[in-house]
Amino acid sequence: MKRYALRILLPVLLATPVIASPETPKPEEIVDRMVTAAGGETFAKIGVLKLEVEQEETHNDGSGSSQSYIAYIDTAHLENQRIEYPGDVVVAHHGAGGWSTKAGVMDDRPQTSVMAETTLNQTLFPILLPYSLKMEGVWVKEVRESTLGGRKVWVLFMPFAKGFFTSPVMTTTWMMVVAQDDYSILSFEFIPPVQYQDVSPMGIRYRILKQQDVEGAKLAEQLLLIGINTAGVESGANRVTKIKASAIPWDAALFLSPAQLEALEDE
């Protein structure tokens, strides 16, 4: 796909006439096909997926920054997640609750459980696509037929449950472009809700630059994030996320909080 086509992705696709067709699959059918094409059955059997992530960001003023972290995901139960940040900070979620520690000390603030869950969603949802489309709180509501660069595509519109992300700017309806021929993700993006555009006028367009294979399942290896304005025009801000994925043995201690582990050992 040519770069110029992606720069005007949003206005072009929204302006393209939509032809009603009885052959158009339902949104959930497209999601199932995307997951199957990527190796969804194999993905669920991996067990624990380890992601070593490095991010390099270029800001609008030309300055740069970088960040790294390690994530762990239970591929059979995506609600079980863990991220280890520099500075001995751990944010994790297991079952119905999230938790966090710093230097081994539990963060016991009342809001920690919710903040942990939304932080994990915001960080890992883009990286885990298309499998993360099955996460609770994600709803593929609408599908349209269109073309992009001469290629037939499905355009999916995805609202999220309130509070799915930490940032309210991201909790809006996202648009995803999926190739009809192989169900690969060509791009996905969001524009901030109208009520936040005065203070945060930039959205994000994501492109999967490179994929990797883990036990037969396809995962993003390089992900490009580009800032876009409310008209879908790209800015100079961008971030390249590099992911090294591997399968590791199951370990409940990755996801259970210290208190949960202690209770388990006492049984």
C-alpha positions in Angstrom: 0.0 0.0 0.0 1.4 3.4 -0.9 2.2 5.8 1.9 0.1 8.7 0.4 -3.0 6.5 0.5 -2.6 6.0 4.2 -2.1 9.7 4.9 -5.6 10.5 3.8 -7.1 7.2 5.0 -9.9 8.6 7.2 -11.5 11.1 4.8 -11.1 8.8 1.8 -12.8 5.9 3.4 -15.6 7.9 5.0 -16.4 9.6 1.7 -16.4 6.3 -0.3 -20.0 5.3 -1.1 -21.2 2.3 0.9 -23.1 -0.3 -1.1 -25.5 -2.4 0.9 -24.9 -6.1 0.2 -26.5 -9.2 1.6 -23.1 -10.8 1.3 -21.4 -8.4 3.7 -20.4 -10.5 6.8 -21.5 -9.5 10.2 -18.9 -7.7 12.3 -18.4 -10.7 14.6 -17.9 -13.0 11.6 -15.1 -10.7 10.3 -13.5 -10.7 13.7 -13.6 -14.5 13.8 -12.0 -14.7 10.4 -9.3 -12.3 11.3 -8.4 -14.3 14.4 -8.5 -17.6 12.5 -6.3 -16.2 9.7 -3.7 -15.0 12.3 -3.6 -18.4 14.0 -6.1 -17.9 16.8 -6.4 -21.5 17.8 -2.7 -21.8 18.1 -2.4 -18.5 19.9 -4.8 -19.7 22.7 -2.5 -22.8 23.2 0.7 -20.8 23.7 0.2 -20.5 27.4 2.1 -17.5 28.5 3.3 -15.0 25.9 6.3 -12.9 26.8 6.7 -9.6 25.0 10.0 -7.6 25.3 9.0 -4.1 24.1 11.1 -1.1 23.0 9.5 2.2 22.0 11.2 5.1 20.2 9.2 8.3 19.9 9.7 11.4 17.8 7.8 14.4 19.0 6.4 17.3 16.9 9.3 19.5 17.8 11.8 16.9 16.6 12.9 15.7 20.0 12.9 12.1 20.8 12.4 9.7 23.8 12.4 6.0 24.4 10.9 3.5 26.8 11.1 -0.2 27.3 9.1 -2.8 29.3 8.3 -6.5 29.5 4.7 -7.8 29.2 3.3 -11.3 30.0 -0.1 -12.4 28.7 -2.1 -15.6 29.4 -3.2 -16.4 25.8 -6.1 -18.6 26.9 -7.4 -15.9 29.2 -6.5 -12.5 27.9 -7.7 -10.8 31.1 -4.6 -12.2 32.8 -1.8 -9.7 32.0 1.3 -8.3 33.5 3.8 -5.5 32.6 7.1 -4.9 34.3 8.4 -1.3 33.9 11.9 0.0 34.7 12.2 1.1 38.4 10.9 -2.3 39.7 7.3 -1.3 38.9 4.8 -4.1 38.2 1.2 -3.6 36.9 -0.9 -6.8 36.6 -4.4 -8.1 36.3 -5.9 -11.5 37.2 -9.5 -12.5 37.1 -11.7 -9.7 38.3 -9.0 -7.4 39.8 -5.8 -5.5 39.0 -2.9 -4.8 41.3 0.5 -3.0 41.3 3.7 -3.0 43.2 6.8 -0.8 43.4 10.0 -2.4 44.7 7.8 -5.2 46.0 5.5 -2.9 48.0 1.8 -3.2 47.2 0.0 -0.1 46.0 -3.1 -0.3 48.3 -4.9 2.8 47.0 -8.6 2.2 46.3 -8.3 3.2 42.6 -5.3 0.9 41.9 -7.3 -2.1 40.7 -9.1 -0.1 38.1 -6.1 1.9 37.0 -4.1 -1.3 36.6 -6.7 -2.8 34.3 -7.1 0.3 32.1 -3.3 0.8 31.9 -2.9 -2.8 30.7 -5.7 -2.4 28.2 -4.3 0.9 26.8 -0.8 -0.5 26.4 -1.5 -4.0 25.2 -4.7 -3.8 23.1 -2.9 -2.5 19.9 0.0 -4.9 20.3 -2.2 -8.0 20.7 -4.4 -7.4 17.6 -6.3 -9.2 16.2 -6.6 -11.4 19.3 -7.5 -8.5 21.5 -10.7 -7.9 19.6 -12.0 -10.7 21.7 -11.3 -8.8 25.0 -14.2 -7.8 27.2 -15.1 -4.2 26.6 -14.3 -4.3 22.9 -17.3 -4.1 20.5 -17.0 -4.2 16.7 -20.3 -2.6 16.0 -20.4 -1.8 12.3 -18.7 -3.0 9.0 -18.6 -1.2 5.7 -17.2 -2.3 2.3 -14.7 0.0 0.6 -11.5 0.1 -1.4 -8.1 1.5 -0.6 -5.3 1.7 -3.1 -7.3 -0.6 -5.4 -7.7 -3.2 -2.8 -11.0 -4.3 -1.4 -11.3 -3.7 2.3 -13.6 -4.0 5.2 -13.9 -0.9 7.4 -14.7 -1.8 11.0 -16.0 0.7 13.6 -15.3 -0.2 17.2 -16.6 1.6 20.2 -15.2 0.6 23.6 -16.8 0.2 27.0 -16.5 3.3 29.2 -13.3 3.1 31.2 -11.6 0.5 28.9 -8.6 2.8 28.5 -7.0 5.0 31.1 -7.2 8.0 28.7 -10.7 9.2 27.9 -9.3 10.6 24.7 -8.9 7.0 23.5 -12.3 5.8 24.7 -14.1 6.6 21.4 -15.1 4.7 18.3 -12.0 3.5 16.5 -11.8 2.7 12.8 -9.9 -0.4 11.5 -9.2 -1.3 7.8 -9.0 -5.0 7.0 -8.1 -6.5 3.7 -10.9 -8.7 2.3 -8.5 -11.1 0.6 -6.5 -12.3 3.6 -8.1 -10.5 6.6 -4.9 -8.8 7.5 -5.0 -5.4 9.4 -3.9 -2.6 7.1 -4.3 0.1 9.7 -6.4 1.3 12.6 -6.9 4.7 14.2 -9.0 7.0 16.4 -9.8 10.6 16.6 -10.4 12.2 20.1 -14.1 12.7 21.1 -15.4 16.2 20.3 -15.4 17.2 24.0 -11.7 16.6 24.3 -10.5 18.1 21.0 -9.7 21.5 22.4 -7.2 20.1 24.9 -6.1 17.1 23.0 -6.7 17.6 19.2 -4.5 14.7 18.0 -5.5 11.1 17.4 -3.3 8.2 16.4 -3.0 6.0 13.3 -1.4 2.6 13.8 0.2 0.5 11.1 1.7 -3.0 11.6 5.1 -2.8 9.8 6.3 -6.3 10.4 4.9 -9.5 11.9 6.5 -12.4 13.7 5.5 -16.0 14.2 5.2 -17.5 17.7 4.3 -21.2 17.8 2.3 -20.7 14.6 0.5 -17.6 15.6 1.1 -14.2 13.9 1.9 -11.2 16.1 3.1 -7.7 15.5 6.9 -7.3 15.6 7.0 -3.6 14.6 4.1 -1.2 15.1 4.1 2.4 13.8 2.0 5.0 15.6 1.5 8.3 13.8 -0.2 11.4 15.2 -3.2 12.6 13.1 -5.4 15.7 13.4 -9.2 15.6 13.4 -9.3 15.5 9.6 -7.1 12.4 9.6 -4.0 14.2 8.3 -0.7 12.9 9.6 1.6 15.1 11.8 5.4 14.8 12.4 4.9 12.9 15.7 5.4 9.2 15.5 6.4 6.2 17.6 8.0 2.9 16.5 7.2 0.0 18.9 9.4 -3.1 18.5 8.2 -6.3 20.0 10.2 -9.5 20.6 7.7 -12.3 21.4 8.3 -15.7 22.8 6.4 -18.5 24.6 7.4 -19.4 28.1 6.1 -21.9 30.7 3.0 -21.2 32.7 3.6 -19.5 36.1 0.6 -18.4 38.1 2.9 -16.0 40.1 3.1 -13.7 37.1 -0.6 -12.7 37.4 -1.6 -13.4 41.0 -1.0 -10.6 43.5 1.3 -11.2 46.4 -1.7 -11.5 48.7 -3.4 -14.0 46.3 -0.1 -16.0 46.2 0.1 -16.1 49.9 -3.4 -17.3 50.3 -2.8 -20.0 47.7 0.3 -21.2 49.6 -1.6 -21.4 52.8 -4.3 -23.7 51.4 
